[in-house]
């Protein structure tokens, strides 16, 4: 039996001449990780404060290390994670902030209350970001145990507050970078010469 495996094209090979790496790089918009000149709102839950304070300190540190001025940071405390989306939206709608950082900690209990709150908080933060156009960084821990939360607030798993801060910086810069790009419509109108209507002879 003849083996035709040598003649089969590899699934990883793209037929035809593809774009070069340099061509692709020209099309990529990458945001800078510098917070200089940017303003941030931080919403932090008081519930499970032992954890959320660690998240807050690390997020604050991440912003300052990235170049943010301390006077450009606003911290809002809310009772629990359920109240985070409302406060985040209030900050975003002021138009004063380039990004909002949401910090909280939810621990699973014996009832379905945990799942309900997690879904509502996630949906609310995402909806606020989409409807206001202001980037929101998700730094709300959703853990089964306190030990898992501690690990994610500065021990074995790093600190999710710090990660949320860096995500906020990157997304704030990305929004500015995208906004500064000329639109496809403006490019097409510039390339086409303006045709003036002919004057009718009387």
C-alpha positions in Angstrom: 0.0 0.0 0.0 1.4 3.4 -1.0 2.1 5.9 1.7 0.9 9.4 0.6 1.6 11.0 4.0 4.6 12.8 2.5 2.4 14.6 -0.1 -0.2 15.8 2.4 0.1 19.4 3.4 0.8 20.2 7.0 -2.3 21.6 8.9 0.0 24.3 10.3 1.2 25.6 7.0 -0.8 28.4 5.4 -1.0 28.1 1.6 0.3 31.0 -0.4 2.7 33.7 0.7 1.6 35.0 4.1 2.3 38.4 5.8 5.8 39.0 7.2 6.3 39.5 10.9 7.2 43.2 10.2 3.9 43.7 8.3 1.9 42.3 11.2 3.8 44.4 13.8 2.8 47.6 11.8 -0.9 46.6 12.3 -0.7 45.9 16.0 -1.7 48.5 18.6 0.0 47.9 21.9 -0.6 49.9 25.0 2.1 51.2 27.2 2.3 50.2 30.9 2.8 53.7 32.2 0.3 55.5 34.4 1.8 58.9 34.2 -0.9 61.6 33.6 -3.7 59.1 34.1 -6.5 59.2 36.7 -7.9 56.1 38.4 -10.8 55.3 40.6 -10.5 52.3 43.0 -13.7 50.7 44.4 -13.0 48.4 47.3 -15.3 46.3 49.4 -15.1 46.3 53.2 -16.5 42.8 53.5 -13.7 40.3 54.1 -11.6 43.4 54.8 -8.6 41.2 55.9 -8.3 40.2 52.2 -9.5 43.4 50.4 -7.1 45.6 52.3 -4.2 43.5 50.9 -5.7 43.9 47.4 -6.0 47.6 47.9 -2.5 48.1 49.1 -1.1 46.1 46.2 -3.2 47.8 43.6 -2.2 51.2 45.0 1.5 50.2 44.9 1.1 48.9 41.3 -0.3 52.2 40.1 2.4 54.3 41.8 5.1 52.0 40.5 3.7 52.5 37.0 4.0 56.3 37.3 0.6 57.4 38.6 0.6 60.4 40.9 -1.0 59.7 44.3 -3.3 62.8 43.9 -4.6 61.1 40.7 -6.0 58.2 42.7 -9.5 58.1 44.3 -10.5 55.3 46.7 -14.1 54.5 47.3 -15.1 52.0 50.0 -18.4 50.1 49.7 -20.1 47.7 52.2 -19.8 44.6 50.0 -19.0 43.3 46.6 -22.6 43.6 45.5 -22.3 47.4 45.8 -19.1 47.6 43.7 -20.8 47.9 40.2 -22.9 50.8 41.3 -20.0 52.8 42.8 -17.8 52.0 39.8 -20.4 53.3 37.4 -20.9 56.5 39.5 -17.1 57.1 39.2 -17.0 56.3 35.5 -19.9 58.6 34.7 -18.1 61.6 36.1 -15.7 61.5 33.2 -12.7 62.2 35.5 -11.1 58.7 35.4 -9.2 56.9 32.7 -10.0 53.5 34.3 -11.8 52.0 37.3 -10.3 49.2 39.5 -12.8 47.0 41.3 -11.6 45.1 44.4 -13.5 42.6 46.5 -13.6 39.1 48.0 -16.4 36.6 47.8 -16.1 33.2 49.6 -18.4 30.3 48.9 -20.8 29.4 51.6 -23.4 26.6 52.2 -26.2 28.3 50.1 -26.7 29.5 46.6 -26.1 33.1 47.7 -22.5 33.0 46.6 -23.4 32.1 43.0 -26.1 34.8 42.8 -23.7 37.6 44.0 -20.8 36.4 41.8 -23.0 36.6 38.7 -24.5 40.0 39.6 -21.1 41.5 40.4 -19.5 40.2 37.2 -22.4 41.3 35.1 -22.6 44.7 36.7 -19.0 45.5 36.3 -18.9 44.4 32.7 -22.1 46.4 31.9 -20.7 49.5 33.5 -17.5 49.3 31.4 -19.5 48.7 28.2 -22.0 51.4 28.7 -19.7 54.2 30.0 -16.8 53.4 27.8 -14.4 53.6 30.7 -12.2 50.5 31.2 -12.9 48.5 34.4 -10.3 46.1 35.9 -11.8 43.1 37.7 -10.0 42.4 40.9 -12.8 40.6 42.8 -11.7 37.3 44.2 -14.2 34.5 43.9 -12.8 31.6 46.1 -14.1 28.5 47.7 -12.0 28.9 50.9 -10.3 31.6 52.9 -6.9 29.9 52.2 -7.5 30.4 48.5 -8.2 34.0 48.9 -5.1 34.6 51.1 -3.0 32.9 48.4 -4.3 35.3 45.8 -3.9 38.3 48.0 -0.1 38.3 48.2 1.2 34.8 49.0 1.5 31.8 46.7 -0.6 33.0 43.8 0.7 36.6 43.7 -1.7 39.5 44.3 -4.7 40.0 42.1 -5.0 43.7 43.2 -1.6 44.4 41.6 -2.6 42.5 38.5 -5.9 44.5 38.3 -3.9 47.7 38.6 -1.7 46.8 35.7 -4.7 45.7 33.6 -6.3 49.1 34.3 -3.2 51.0 33.2 -2.9 49.0 30.0 -6.5 49.3 29.1 -6.5 53.1 29.8 -3.6 53.5 27.5 -5.1 51.2 24.9 -8.2 53.3 24.7 -6.2 56.4 24.1 -4.1 54.6 21.5 -7.1 53.4 19.6 -8.9 56.8 19.8 -5.8 58.5 18.3 -5.9 56.2 15.3 -7.5 57.7 12.1 -10.7 56.0 11.3 -11.2 54.0 8.1 -13.8 56.5 7.0 -11.5 59.4 7.3 -8.8 57.6 5.4 -11.1 56.8 2.5 -12.4 60.4 2.3 -8.8 61.7 2.3 -7.7 59.4 -0.5 -10.6 60.3 -2.7 -10.5 63.7 -4.5 -13.5 65.9 -4.0 -15.6 66.1 -7.1 -17.3 69.5 -7.5 -20.6 69.6 -9.3 -20.6 71.1 -12.8 -22.2 74.5 -13.2 -25.1 74.6 -15.5 -25.0 77.0 -18.4 -27.8 79.4 -18.5 
